[in-house]
Amino acid sequence: MRRSFRTWRVCACLGAWIVASAVWCASAVQADPIFHSTIQAVNQNGASTWAPGEPGTVLEGIVINNPWEMLDYSNAAASPQWQMFIQAVASGDYGGTALYMRREKPFPGHSGSLPYTPEEWDAEMDRLNFPAGATPQLQRGDRIQVVAGAPGLFFNGKFNINEQHSKDPLKDFSITILERGLTPLASLISLTDVKDGNDEFIFDQARLTGAEHYQGSLVRLEGLTLDDPQNWALNGKLTVRQGNLTMPLQLGLDPTLLSVDTLAMQSLGFSLTAIMDQEDANSSDGYRQGYRLWLTNAGDLDVVPEPGTLLLVLLGAVCAIPITRKCWRSRTA
C-alpha cells in the first residue's frame, strides 16, 4: 500500500513537472518579428488600424538615435522621459517605431499605475540602457530585438511601444542587442516628397508615399535654409525651408548643437539627417498633420561655410603646395 501511494505521488510530481516544463517552453517560444509598416498602419483619418492580438509582440530594427540626446530621463528632470527610435531593416519593410517611457502619468486621470519612484525609475533605465548588462550603453547603430508585453499605445499619429503607463512587469518591453556598430541608412528626400504645392503635408493612407512612408526612420535633406535662427537652442523648435516649402524642426539635447553657425544656416544653407516624426496634437481632423524632423546629434548637420572661411581654406591649400613640394624634393634628394 505504501509503495502504491509513493508510486502515485512520484507519478503526480513527474506529471506536474512535465506540464510546467511544457508551459515554460511554450512561453519561451517567441513569435516572429512583425513589420514596422504593419504596426504603423492607419485608416483614412490617420488613426491606427493595427490590432496587437496576443501579448509579446516581437519587433526588430536598428537604433537611430542615442536616448540621452533625445529626451532627459534623469530624475533631475521636471518630467523624466526616455525615447528611442528603431528603423526597419527587414526586406520589404519601411519606416520605424518609437520605444517610449515616462516616469509620471502622461495626463491627469490616466488609469495607469505610474509614477515610478526615483529608485524604480533608475532601475528601469538601467534595464533598458544596458540590456543584459551590455556595455557600452545602448546606442545608435545597434541592431536590436524588442519583446513588448503591453505592447503599447497609439498617440498623436503613431503607435509607440511602451508599458501603457503601467508598472505591471507583464507590460514591460525588453531589449536584446543582436549586433553593434552598424550605420543606419537614411532616405534622401526633398520636401516635395512630403509636402504639396500649397505647403500642406501629403497624406497617403496606404503609407507608400508622403510623410507617413518615412515616419520613424532617418531622412536626408539637402539645400535647406533656416527661417528662425533666433530659436536655436537645445530642445528648441524651429522651421527649415526648401524653396517655398517649410518643415518643423525639433532639436535634441546634444550640447555640440550649440556651437553651430546658425546665421550661416539662414543665409548660405545646410543639409541634415534627421528622424521623420509625427506629433499631431489636434485630433479633431484626424492624424494627418504634425510631421516634423527631429535632429538629435550635431554630427548629422552639414552647414555651408561662410565665404570668408572658404577663402581661408583655399589660401591655406595654395600656400601649402610649395611647402609640400619642397618636403617631397628633400626626401627624394
RODO-2510 file (C-alpha; in nm, 4 decimals, decimal comma):
residues 333
     n   res          X          Y          Z
     1     m     0,0000     0,0000     0,0000
     2     r     0,2794     0,2364     0,0862
     3     r     0,4538     0,1529    -0,2379
     4     s     0,1372     0,2312    -0,4337
     5     f     0,0999     0,5660    -0,2593
     6     r     0,4644     0,6549    -0,3175
     7     t     0,4395     0,5460    -0,6791
     8     w     0,1301     0,7616    -0,7278
     9     r     0,2987     1,0602    -0,5621
    10     v     0,6089     1,0241    -0,7788
    11     c     0,3973     0,9983    -1,0924
    12     a     0,1918     1,3009    -0,9907
    13     c     0,5024     1,5100    -0,9262
    14     l     0,6571     1,3978    -1,2531
    15     g     0,3387     1,4821    -1,4382
    16     a     0,3239     1,8282    -1,2803
    17     w     0,6885     1,8880    -1,3734
    18     i     0,6224     1,7868    -1,7336
    19     v     0,3227     2,0179    -1,7570
    20     a     0,5148     2,3091    -1,6000
    21     s     0,8076     2,2479    -1,8351
    22     a     0,5758     2,2463    -2,1330
    23     v     0,4186     2,5741    -2,0259
    24     w     0,7623     2,7310    -1,9715
    25     c     0,8859     2,6141    -2,3113
    26     a     0,5710     2,7464    -2,4801
    27     s     0,6153     3,0858    -2,3159
    28     a     0,9827     3,0914    -2,4125
    29     v     0,8984     3,0489    -2,7808
    30     q     0,8634     3,3979    -2,9300
    31     a     0,6551     3,4983    -3,2259
    32     d     0,8207     3,6023    -3,5499
    33     p     0,9157     3,9716    -3,5690
    34     i     0,6376     4,1904    -3,7014
    35     f     0,6929     4,4569    -3,9698
    36     h     0,7108     4,8200    -3,8593
    37     s     0,4821     4,9053    -4,1500
    38     t     0,2223     4,6676    -4,0033
    39     i     0,2389     4,8240    -3,6578
    40     q     0,2069     5,1752    -3,8028
    41     a    -0,0874     5,1010    -4,0377
    42     v    -0,3562     5,3725    -4,0337
    43     n    -0,7019     5,4467    -4,1736
    44     q    -0,8145     5,7413    -4,3879
    45     n    -0,8047     5,9683    -4,0825
    46     g    -0,4546     5,8634    -3,9793
    47     a    -0,5723     5,6611    -3,6778
    48     s    -0,4203     5,3225    -3,6015
    49     t    -0,5714     5,0093    -3,7553
    50     w    -0,3271     4,7611    -3,6053
    51     a    -0,4778     4,5054    -3,3664
    52     p    -0,1893     4,3794    -3,1482
    53     g    -0,3561     4,0494    -3,0580
    54     e    -0,1709     3,8369    -2,8040
    55     p     0,0843     3,9993    -2,5696
    56     g     0,4504     3,9525    -2,6548
    57     t     0,4884     4,1473    -2,9797
    58     v     0,8348     4,0996    -3,1289
    59     l     0,9971     4,3812    -3,3258
    60     e     1,3457     4,4175    -3,4724
    61     g     1,5329     4,7167    -3,6094
    62     i     1,8382     4,9383    -3,5915
    63     v     1,8634     5,2148    -3,3309
    64     i     1,8760     5,5578    -3,4989
    65     n     1,9251     5,7894    -3,2008
    66     n     2,1129     5,7917    -2,8736
    67     p     1,8469     5,8021    -2,5995
    68     w     2,0379     6,0619    -2,3944
    69     e     2,0400     6,3004    -2,6931
    70     m     1,6619     6,2953    -2,7408
    71     l     1,4915     6,3362    -2,4013
    72     d     1,6103     6,3950    -2,0449
    73     y     1,5401     6,0785    -1,8484
    74     s     1,7373     6,1738    -1,5375
    75     n     1,5499     6,2016    -1,2084
    76     a     1,6622     6,5643    -1,2010
    77     a     1,4352     6,6456    -1,4972
    78     a     1,0951     6,8036    -1,4327
    79     s     0,9293     6,5091    -1,6087
    80     p     1,1784     6,2311    -1,6859
    81     q     1,1180     6,0691    -2,0257
    82     w     1,3120     5,8151    -2,2329
    83     q     1,2667     5,7556    -2,6050
    84     m     1,4470     5,5715    -2,8784
    85     f     1,3535     5,5081    -3,2409
    86     i     1,4329     5,1863    -3,4237
    87     q     1,4283     5,1729    -3,8029
    88     a     1,3061     4,8838    -4,0139
    89     v     1,5767     4,6575    -4,1578
    90     a     1,3782     4,3615    -4,2936
    91     s     1,3401     4,3313    -4,6697
    92     g     1,0058     4,4779    -4,7803
    93     d     0,9572     4,6771    -4,4603
    94     y     0,9894     5,0544    -4,4148
    95     g     0,9597     5,3290    -4,1548
    96     g     1,0250     5,2730    -3,7879
    97     t     0,8819     5,2755    -3,4366
    98     a     0,9474     5,4681    -3,1153
    99     l     1,0100     5,2983    -2,7808
   100     y     0,8886     5,5281    -2,5034
   101     m     0,8937     5,5512    -2,1227
   102     r     0,7761     5,8208    -1,8830
   103     r     0,8178     5,8275    -1,5075
   104     e     0,4921     6,0127    -1,4309
   105     k     0,1412     5,9658    -1,5594
   106     p     0,1202     6,1279    -1,9037
   107     f    -0,2016     6,3152    -1,8303
   108     p    -0,4494     6,3637    -1,5419
   109     g    -0,6939     6,0824    -1,4833
   110     h    -0,4938     5,8193    -1,6689
   111     s    -0,5647     5,4688    -1,5403
   112     g    -0,2029     5,3529    -1,5412
   113     s    -0,0168     5,2744    -1,2222
   114     l     0,2601     5,5320    -1,2606
   115     p     0,4536     5,7190    -1,1287
   116     y     0,7678     5,5245    -1,0606
   117     t     0,9667     5,6160    -0,7535
   118     p     1,3104     5,7627    -0,8374
   119     e     1,4733     5,4312    -0,7386
   120     e     1,2332     5,2276    -0,9517
   121     w     1,2889     5,4626    -1,2445
   122     d     1,6680     5,4304    -1,2196
   123     a     1,6303     5,0518    -1,2246
   124     e     1,4099     5,0700    -1,5361
   125     m     1,6569     5,2967    -1,7114
   126     d     1,9430     5,0583    -1,6318
   127     r     1,7355     4,7675    -1,7619
   128     l     1,6708     4,9411    -2,0955
   129     n     2,0004     5,1265    -2,1462
   130     f     2,2212     4,8304    -2,0547
   131     p     2,0329     4,5201    -2,1774
   132     a     2,1659     4,2097    -2,0026
   133     g     2,4442     4,4266    -1,8586
   134     a     2,5758     4,5231    -2,2029
   135     t     2,8443     4,7892    -2,2266
   136     p     2,8716     5,0443    -2,3683
   137     q     2,5189     5,1786    -2,3306
   138     l     2,2574     5,1010    -2,5942
   139     q     2,3194     5,3462    -2,8772
   140     r     2,2683     5,4434    -3,2378
   141     g     2,3851     5,1704    -3,4747
   142     d     2,2804     4,8783    -3,2519
   143     r     2,0519     4,6241    -3,4168
   144     i     1,8081     4,5049    -3,1537
   145     q     1,5104     4,2825    -3,0863
   146     v     1,2256     4,4132    -2,8727
   147     v     0,9688     4,1941    -2,6995
   148     a     0,6766     4,4102    -2,5854
   149     g     0,4318     4,2730    -2,3326
   150     a     0,1722     4,5517    -2,3437
   151     p     0,2662     4,6124    -2,6337
   152     g     0,1989     4,9885    -2,6423
   153     l    -0,0369     5,2747    -2,7308
   154     f    -0,1303     5,4858    -3,0324
   155     f    -0,0601     5,8528    -2,9609
   156     n    -0,0686     6,1660    -3,1786
   157     g    -0,0366     5,9806    -3,5068
   158     k     0,1925     5,6864    -3,4387
   159     f     0,1943     5,3625    -3,2416
   160     n     0,4550     5,3645    -2,9651
   161     i     0,5990     5,0621    -2,7907
   162     n     0,5558     5,1328    -2,4188
   163     e     0,4211     4,9861    -2,0947
   164     q     0,0828     5,1533    -2,1385
   165     h     0,1992     5,3644    -1,8447
   166     s     0,1761     5,0770    -1,6014
   167     k     0,4337     4,9352    -1,3597
   168     d     0,2952     4,5859    -1,4046
   169     p     0,6018     4,3714    -1,5045
   170     l     0,3828     4,1827    -1,7525
   171     k     0,3626     4,5054    -1,9541
   172     d     0,7388     4,5588    -1,9697
   173     f     0,9205     4,5658    -2,3009
   174     s     1,2643     4,4074    -2,3092
   175     i     1,5591     4,4683    -2,5414
   176     t     1,8185     4,2266    -2,6769
   177     i     2,1190     4,3568    -2,8689
   178     l     2,1740     4,1458    -3,1829
   179     e     2,4580     4,3388    -3,3464
   180     r     2,6594     4,6544    -3,2784
   181     g     2,8439     4,9244    -3,4682
   182     l     2,6204     4,9418    -3,7757
   183     t     2,5480     5,2567    -3,9779
   184     p     2,1761     5,3335    -4,0163
   185     l     2,0760     5,4281    -4,3695
   186     a     1,8856     5,7495    -4,4415
   187     s     1,6423     5,8040    -4,7289
   188     l     1,7447     6,1000    -4,9466
   189     i     1,4296     6,3073    -4,9952
   190     s     1,3203     6,6627    -5,0699
   191     l     1,0309     6,8483    -4,9125
   192     t     0,8322     6,7871    -5,2312
   193     d     0,8171     6,4225    -5,1227
   194     v     0,6196     6,5118    -4,8104
   195     k     0,4588     6,8498    -4,8935
   196     d     0,2306     6,9598    -5,1785
   197     g     0,2472     7,2877    -5,3695
   198     n     0,0400     7,4612    -5,1012
   199     d     0,2929     7,3632    -4,8332
   200     e     0,0475     7,1098    -4,6871
   201     f     0,1539     6,7614    -4,5791
   202     i     0,0921     6,4815    -4,8265
   203     f    -0,1105     6,2113    -4,6510
   204     d    -0,1284     5,8622    -4,8020
   205     q    -0,3407     5,6131    -4,6083
   206     a    -0,1529     5,3253    -4,7724
   207     r     0,1733     5,4810    -4,6428
   208     l     0,3501     5,4272    -4,9744
   209     t     0,4189     5,7982    -5,0272
   210     g     0,4267     6,1173    -4,8226
   211     a     0,5472     6,1684    -4,4675
   212     e     0,3741     5,8515    -4,3440
   213     h     0,6071     5,6398    -4,5537
   214     y     0,9170     5,7773    -4,3786
   215     q     0,7711     5,8103    -4,0287
   216     g     1,0030     5,6712    -3,7617
   217     s     1,3069     5,6499    -3,9908
   218     l     1,6048     5,8639    -4,0925
   219     v     1,5745     6,1027    -4,3876
   220     r     1,8378     6,3179    -4,5550
   221     l     1,7534     6,6643    -4,6894
   222     e     1,9893     6,8981    -4,8718
   223     g     1,9714     7,2610    -4,9798
   224     l     1,7847     7,3802    -4,6708
   225     t     1,7803     7,7218    -4,5027
   226     l     1,6748     7,8150    -4,1514
   227     d     1,3831     8,0560    -4,1061
   228     d     1,4298     8,1380    -3,7381
   229     p     1,7901     8,1070    -3,6148
   230     q     1,6973     8,3017    -3,3001
   231     n     1,5081     7,9949    -3,1767
   232     w     1,8119     7,7657    -3,1984
   233     a     1,8503     7,6020    -2,8549
   234     l     1,8631     7,2554    -2,7054
   235     n     1,5151     7,1045    -2,7318
   236     g     1,4243     7,4033    -2,9487
   237     k     1,1530     7,4192    -3,2138
   238     l     1,2370     7,5770    -3,5482
   239     t     1,1385     7,5865    -3,9154
   240     v     1,3509     7,4791    -4,2109
   241     r     1,2851     7,5829    -4,5684
   242     q     1,3493     7,4370    -4,9126
   243     g     1,2279     7,6793    -5,1781
   244     n     0,8658     7,7644    -5,0969
   245     l     0,8140     7,4627    -4,8721
   246     t     0,8708     7,4517    -4,4968
   247     m     0,9063     7,1838    -4,2301
   248     p     0,9108     7,1937    -3,8481
   249     l     1,2434     7,1003    -3,6894
   250     q     1,2790     6,9688    -3,3343
   251     l     1,6266     6,9816    -3,1800
   252     g     1,7659     6,7236    -2,9423
   253     l     1,9960     6,7572    -2,6422
   254     d     2,3437     6,7122    -2,7912
   255     p     2,5452     7,0036    -2,6389
   256     t     2,7553     7,0444    -2,9542
   257     l     2,4417     7,1667    -3,1338
   258     l     2,5004     7,4968    -2,9552
   259     s     2,8272     7,5544    -3,1454
   260     v     2,6550     7,5562    -3,4857
   261     d     2,6729     7,8723    -3,7001
   262     t     2,3001     7,9414    -3,7290
   263     l     2,3444     8,2648    -3,9252
   264     a     2,5200     8,0683    -4,1988
   265     m     2,2308     7,8225    -4,1926
   266     q     1,9913     8,1085    -4,2553
   267     s     2,1832     8,2696    -4,5420
   268     l     2,4013     8,0019    -4,7030
   269     g     2,2149     7,6800    -4,6351
   270     f     2,2766     7,3377    -4,4873
   271     s     2,1957     6,9675    -4,5120
   272     l     2,0816     6,7368    -4,2367
   273     t     1,9939     6,3801    -4,1471
   274     a     1,7034     6,3599    -3,9040
   275     i     1,4219     6,1376    -3,7829
   276     m     1,0844     6,1835    -3,9514
   277     d     0,8487     6,2051    -3,6536
   278     q     0,4801     6,2822    -3,6047
   279     e     0,3187     6,4605    -3,3088
   280     d    -0,0305     6,5636    -3,4218
   281     a    -0,1898     6,7001    -3,1046
   282     n    -0,5066     6,8128    -3,2885
   283     s    -0,7187     6,5004    -3,3292
   284     s    -1,0320     6,6903    -3,4397
   285     d    -0,9360     6,6493    -3,8055
   286     g    -0,7678     6,3115    -3,7658
   287     y    -0,3955     6,2442    -3,7507
   288     r    -0,2880     6,3695    -4,0919
   289     q    -0,0629     6,6568    -3,9826
   290     g     0,2031     6,7256    -3,7210
   291     y     0,5020     6,5727    -3,9006
   292     r     0,8425     6,7080    -3,8064
   293     l     1,2149     6,6459    -3,8353
   294     w     1,3998     6,5553    -3,5154
   295     l     1,7709     6,6396    -3,5194
   296     t     1,9390     6,4861    -3,2138
   297     n     2,3098     6,4978    -3,2979
   298     a     2,5229     6,7797    -3,4412
   299     g     2,7149     6,5235    -3,6485
   300     d     2,4067     6,4886    -3,8690
   301     l     2,4272     6,8530    -3,9735
   302     d     2,6365     6,9913    -4,2621
   303     v     2,6473     7,3709    -4,2707
   304     v     2,7762     7,5558    -4,5769
   305     p     3,0785     7,7560    -4,4531
   306     e     3,0941     8,1343    -4,4790
   307     p     3,2663     8,2677    -4,7966
   308     g     3,5480     8,4074    -4,5816
   309     t     3,6078     8,0656    -4,4327
   310     l     3,6184     7,9089    -4,7788
   311     l     3,8708     8,1713    -4,8913
   312     l     4,0968     8,0967    -4,5955
   313     v     4,0801     7,7258    -4,6699
   314     l     4,1721     7,7850    -5,0366
   315     l     4,4575     8,0185    -4,9444
   316     g     4,5862     7,7643    -4,6976
   317     a     4,5817     7,4959    -4,9634
   318     v     4,7631     7,7180    -5,2141
   319     c     5,0287     7,8156    -4,9607
   320     a     5,0789     7,4547    -4,8623
   321     i     5,1633     7,3444    -5,2180
   322     p     5,5209     7,4895    -5,2319
   323     i     5,5936     7,3552    -4,8840
   324     t     5,4732     7,0100    -4,9822
   325     r     5,6850     7,0155    -5,2992
   326     k     5,9903     7,1241    -5,1003
   327     c     5,9440     6,8442    -4,8487
   328     w     5,8984     6,5906    -5,1291
   329     r     6,2199     6,7055    -5,3001
   330     s     6,4205     6,6908    -4,9784
   331     r     6,3027     6,3342    -4,9164
   332     t     6,3923     6,2231    -5,2694
   333     a     6,7277     6,4030    -5,2773
***
